[in-house]
Amino acid sequence: MALADDLRDYIAQHGTATTDVGLWPGPVIVGETHQFMFGDAPIRTVASVRVLRELLKDLRFRYFANESFLNAGPARRALRDYWQNGRLPPALDSTDPAQAALGDDELARRVLTRRFQEVLDDLKLHPRYILPIGSRMGGAVRDRRLAQHFLEEAGDRGVGRQTPGVVLLGLAHAAATPFEGDRATTRMILQQQGYRCISIAVLTDFTRTKDNVATIDDAVVPLAGPAAILRLAGLAAKSPISVRTDHAMPAGKTNPFRQIALAGSTSGRSVAEQYEFVVLHKT
């Protein structure tokens, strides 16, 4: 398939081992597909944490905001307890059927601080602000709630719009253009408030079929022509690899990242329109 070949060549030519965002004056958003609460797909967290730790080595970044750190409740208290006192909540035993009955708040308390413990430990060496921006609300209002929590947390700490920081969001919330229909994403809402943002999409090769429904993290489809699914991670010869999506092309050629969309997106926008970088990470 010609498009697959073009993507493979583009990744080989422009891929790098690290993601260089330069001296970006504002939020650098990392978009992930969240790991399931009961531990399936740990590669998702492995891939995201690697990118976060790489970025946060740069002491220019003055805060770390995370959708997985709930803004209120037991999970926020567990985060604060680890940050201030080094105490982790009890671990979740995903092999114990009884723990599947735990409420959402208790699940979040046990899981989410531990999930990002390596990042928190790094930040303790050079403390930065931690912004818990997660929400229990889902659906169409979630993007706005995440943005609201970010604005409140940043305001409480006097973080200016041009202060460099790292923000972890779900893949859809991180997009620069609509991901579902024409709905504004969290990034778009922040930009409406005067922030300059850049987004990194972290895609793994995780796949799972459950109840006859396939989950394929790195699936993309052509915007024109037959809707055949392509696996982006499979087109990369190295892993992990970071690719900027806006490189100029030779005369007569179209950037292949402008010809594909993430399979889960319904807005008709290309990967290049939604994310400045794509990081591919194989299991």
C-alpha positions in Angstrom: 0.0 0.0 0.0 1.5 3.3 -1.1 0.3 5.2 2.0 1.9 2.7 4.3 5.1 2.9 2.4 5.1 6.7 2.6 4.4 6.6 6.4 7.3 4.1 6.8 9.7 6.2 4.9 8.6 9.4 6.7 9.1 7.8 10.1 12.5 6.4 9.1 13.6 9.8 7.8 12.3 12.0 10.6 12.1 9.8 13.6 14.2 10.6 16.6 14.9 8.8 19.9 13.7 11.8 22.0 11.0 14.5 21.6 12.5 17.9 21.2 9.9 20.6 21.9 12.6 23.4 22.1 11.9 26.4 24.4 8.1 26.0 24.2 6.4 28.9 26.1 3.5 27.2 27.7 1.9 23.7 28.2 3.4 20.7 26.5 0.5 18.2 26.4 1.2 14.5 26.3 -1.9 12.6 25.0 -2.2 9.0 26.1 -4.7 6.1 25.9 -5.2 5.4 29.6 -4.3 2.1 31.1 -7.2 0.2 32.4 -7.7 0.5 36.2 -7.2 -3.2 36.8 -3.8 -3.3 35.1 -4.4 -4.5 31.6 -2.2 -2.8 29.0 0.6 -1.7 31.3 2.5 -0.7 28.1 0.3 2.4 27.9 1.6 3.6 31.3 5.2 2.6 30.5 5.1 4.6 27.2 3.6 7.7 28.8 5.8 7.7 31.9 8.9 7.4 29.7 7.9 10.5 27.7 6.9 12.4 30.9 10.2 11.6 32.6 12.2 12.6 29.5 10.4 16.0 29.3 10.5 16.8 33.0 14.3 16.4 33.1 14.2 19.9 31.7 14.0 22.2 34.7 12.3 24.9 32.6 9.1 23.0 33.2 7.6 24.4 36.4 4.5 22.2 36.8 3.1 18.8 36.0 -0.7 18.5 35.5 -2.3 15.1 35.2 -5.8 14.1 34.3 -5.3 10.9 36.3 -4.8 12.9 39.5 -8.4 13.5 40.6 -9.1 17.1 41.6 -10.9 16.1 44.8 -11.6 13.2 47.1 -9.6 10.2 48.4 -7.3 10.0 45.3 -6.2 13.6 45.8 -5.5 13.0 49.5 -3.5 9.9 48.6 -1.4 12.0 46.1 -0.7 14.6 48.7 0.2 12.0 51.3 2.8 10.5 49.1 4.1 13.9 47.9 4.4 15.2 51.5 5.1 12.1 53.6 6.2 9.4 51.2 3.3 7.1 52.1 1.6 5.1 49.4 -1.9 3.7 49.6 -2.4 0.0 49.7 -1.8 -1.6 46.3 -4.7 -3.0 44.3 -4.6 -6.8 43.9 -6.1 -7.2 40.4 -6.2 -11.0 40.9 -8.6 -10.7 43.9 -12.2 -10.8 42.6 -13.4 -9.1 45.7 -11.4 -6.0 44.9 -13.4 -5.6 41.6 -16.3 -4.5 43.9 -14.3 -1.6 45.3 -15.9 1.8 44.6 -14.4 4.2 42.0 -12.9 6.5 44.7 -11.1 3.6 46.4 -9.9 2.2 43.1 -8.5 5.6 42.1 -6.9 6.0 45.6 -5.1 2.7 45.3 -4.0 2.9 41.7 -3.3 6.3 40.4 -0.5 7.7 42.7 1.3 4.4 42.3 0.9 4.5 38.5 3.0 7.7 38.3 5.3 7.0 41.3 8.4 7.2 39.1 7.5 10.6 37.8 6.7 11.9 41.3 10.0 10.6 42.6 11.8 12.4 39.9 10.0 15.6 40.7 10.9 15.3 44.4 14.5 15.9 43.4 13.6 19.2 41.8 10.2 20.1 43.1 7.7 21.5 40.7 4.0 22.2 41.1 1.7 19.2 40.9 -1.7 20.1 39.4 -4.5 17.5 40.0 -6.9 18.3 37.2 -8.9 15.0 36.9 -12.6 14.9 37.0 -15.2 12.2 37.7 -17.4 13.7 35.0 -17.4 12.0 31.6 -19.1 12.6 28.3 -19.4 15.9 26.5 -18.6 18.0 29.5 -15.3 16.3 30.4 -13.1 18.4 28.2 -14.4 21.6 29.7 -14.1 20.3 33.3 -10.5 19.3 32.8 -9.7 22.7 31.4 -11.6 24.4 34.3 -9.6 22.4 36.8 -6.3 23.3 35.1 -7.2 27.0 35.1 -8.1 26.8 38.8 -5.0 24.9 39.8 -2.7 27.1 37.8 -4.4 30.3 39.1 -4.1 29.1 42.7 -0.3 28.8 42.2 0.2 31.9 40.2 1.3 30.0 37.1 1.2 32.3 34.1 0.1 31.4 30.6 3.6 31.4 29.3 5.1 29.3 32.1 6.4 26.0 30.6 4.8 22.9 32.0 3.9 19.4 31.1 0.2 18.2 31.0 -0.9 14.6 30.7 -4.3 14.1 29.2 -6.2 11.4 27.4 -5.5 11.3 23.7 -8.8 12.9 22.6 -8.5 15.8 25.1 -5.0 16.6 23.9 -5.9 17.2 20.2 -5.4 20.6 18.7 -8.6 20.3 16.6 -11.8 18.4 17.4 -11.5 14.7 18.0 -15.2 13.8 18.2 -17.5 15.7 15.9 -16.9 19.4 16.3 -16.6 19.4 20.1 -13.8 21.6 21.5 -11.1 19.6 23.2 -9.4 20.5 26.5 -6.4 21.9 24.5 -8.7 24.0 22.4 -10.4 25.5 25.4 -7.0 26.3 27.0 -6.0 28.0 23.8 -9.2 30.1 23.9 -8.0 31.3 27.3 -4.7 32.5 25.8 -2.4 29.5 26.3 -0.1 28.3 23.6 0.0 24.5 23.5 1.8 21.8 21.7 0.7 18.1 21.8 2.5 14.8 21.7 0.4 11.7 20.9 1.7 8.5 22.6 0.7 5.4 20.7 1.5 1.8 21.6 1.0 -1.4 19.7 -1.4 -2.7 22.4 -4.4 -4.6 21.0 -7.2 -6.5 22.8 -10.4 -8.1 21.7 -13.2 -8.3 24.4 -16.8 -9.0 23.8 -16.1 -9.0 20.1 -14.8 -5.4 20.2 -11.2 -4.8 19.2 -9.0 -2.2 20.9 -6.0 -1.2 18.8 -4.1 1.7 20.2 -2.1 2.6 17.1 -4.8 2.1 14.5 -5.2 4.8 11.8 -7.3 5.0 8.7 -6.8 6.9 5.4 -8.9 10.1 5.1 -9.5 9.3 1.5 -9.8 6.0 -0.3 -10.5 2.5 1.2 -10.9 2.6 5.0 -8.2 0.0 5.6 -6.7 0.1 9.1 -3.0 0.7 9.3 -0.9 0.0 12.4 1.5 3.0 12.9 3.8 1.3 15.4 4.3 -1.6 13.0 5.7 0.8 10.4 8.5 2.0 12.7 11.8 0.1 12.6 12.8 1.4 16.0 11.0 1.8 19.3 10.4 4.1 21.0 10.6 6.7 18.3 9.3 10.3 18.1 8.1 11.9 14.9 7.2 15.5 14.3 4.2 15.5 12.0 4.7 18.7 10.1 7.9 18.2 8.1 7.9 19.8 4.6 7.7 17.3 1.7 9.4 17.3 -1.7 7.5 18.8 -4.6 4.5 16.8 -5.6 4.4 14.8 -2.3 1.8 15.2 0.5 2.8 14.7 4.1 1.4 11.2 5.0 0.4 12.3 8.5 -2.0 14.7 6.8 -3.6 11.8 5.0 -4.5 9.7 8.0 -6.8 10.0 11.1 -6.7 8.0 14.3 -9.3 5.3 14.0 -11.1 6.4 17.1 -11.6 10.0 15.9 -14.9 11.1 14.3 -14.0 14.6 13.3 -12.4 14.0 9.9 -9.2 15.8 11.1 -5.8 14.3 10.3 -3.2 13.2 12.8 -1.0 16.1 11.7 -3.8 18.6 12.5 -4.3 17.2 15.9 -0.8 16.5 17.2 2.6 18.1 16.5 4.4 14.9 17.6 3.6 11.2 17.6 5.6 8.8 19.8 5.4 5.2 18.8 6.2 2.6 21.5 6.1 -1.2 20.9 5.6 -3.8 23.6 
